[in-house]
Amino acid sequence: MKHFCFFVTTLFIALSYQAQVTMLTNLPPVVAPTSDLKVEVKINKGNIGNFSKYEMELPQGFEASEGNSKTGYFTFEKGRLKIVWVTIPSEVEFIVSFKIRSPQATGSYILYHKFLYMDNGVKKEVNGQQIDLKVDPTGVTRTLSYLPDEPEEPVKTNTVASLTNSYVPVVVTNSVQAIPTTTLPATTTSTIAASANTIAVATGNTLSTTQTGLTYLVQIGTFSADPGKAKYADLGKVTIEKDGVVYKVLIGEYVTKEEALKKREELIPKGYNGFLVKYQYGKRVK
């Protein structure tokens, strides 16, 4: 019985240590052929602080080159991309980047990636979730950055730019405020909230609310420049909200969370893995 308890405890500790490593990429689900993509991988390494390695296996036809390896040593050979650290960065979570050129041949591909490290002289590895990638002329030619100071606006070919299901949009604090009418310049075209039944956004978009003032929208992206509404016209009602130095793209306007969740699910097949945001009288709330 003692041996069994010792085994269970050891296994639990080992699994907990391994589970602390996570990897997320900003690869979109559909990319155009022969596109040069800046790929970022957000690595949460937990307490690991010694020799480590990140690997990604690329299918035939893909090419890779170095970006920002965060003091690591980058190599790409025989379809395998590696970043090796003798001493991994001290931050619990950090972002590495590299460039991938998609193949000319269209079709569906699977990319695999993993993180390897040494634990008391024992080599261990954590396999990341497989990355399903489709190469198609309608795909995007650029990726979205995790880093707010390095945003890259997606460029479309025949359809709107899409986001990967593992991509987490940059979250910045909300700055939408109701502004007294008397403080607005004469040239302002924004609609200002005059009662509890309407709210206004500084970009000129007006969102109606219920008597409680609550509405739900689906945020699908954050950009350094105004991306315009035209490219999202087929997704429904589009709101472009300026928040500090970035612009947020919001889809829909729903009085119930269920309606917003349904819209979010409808957007996923189109390449937009958004998330719900909630507003009350023009201010984003948790």
Secondary structure, 3 states (H helix, E strand, C coil): CHHHHHHHHHHHHHHHHHHCCEEEECCCCEECCCCEEEEEEEEECCCCCCCEEEEEECCCCCEEEECCCCCCEEEEECCEEEEEECCCCCCCEEEEEEEEECCCCCEEEEEEEEEEEEECCEEEEEECCCEEEEECCCCECCCCCCCCCCCCCCCCCCCCCCCCCCCCCCCCCCCCCCCCHHHCCCCCCCCCCCCCCEEECCCCCEEECCCCCEEEEEEEEEECCCCCCHHHHHHCCEEEEEECCEEEEEEEEECCHHHHHHHHHHHHHHCCCCEEEEEECCEEEC
